[in-house]
């Protein structure tokens, strides 16, 4: 089954997914860093600054995983939104841990897995929503 998809729509979904993932990573990073005072809300400037910095990570990861996802989407039809979120978690973890391996970190804390998983899940939800994954009856 071949389902035609728009390349521009896929690129837009990838970009918005990278922005949402960066925002989610920045928000998670702020609250994990403020463990002693978890109810301190970040300022808009802090969120924008951390999000822009996180986009140096999220845009390449989204670009690497967008084209294979587009091929799968075209080949097998629309993917449900929750599957996109699950694939986003896997993409976030793979992308995050590969980035950490490039920095030669000997040990990786579990909080990093939570950050990367949350960012990937948010990005997957955005991609599934933009690409229209909920409209199909296929699983």
Secondary structure as GFF3:
##gff-version 3
##sequence-region A 1 139
A	DSSP	alpha_helix	7	33	.	.	.	ID=ss1
A	DSSP	three_ten_helix	35	37	.	.	.	ID=ss2
A	DSSP	alpha_helix	44	76	.	.	.	ID=ss3
A	DSSP	alpha_helix	81	102	.	.	.	ID=ss4
A	DSSP	alpha_helix	110	131	.	.	.	ID=ss5
A	DSSP	three_ten_helix	133	135	.	.	.	ID=ss6
###
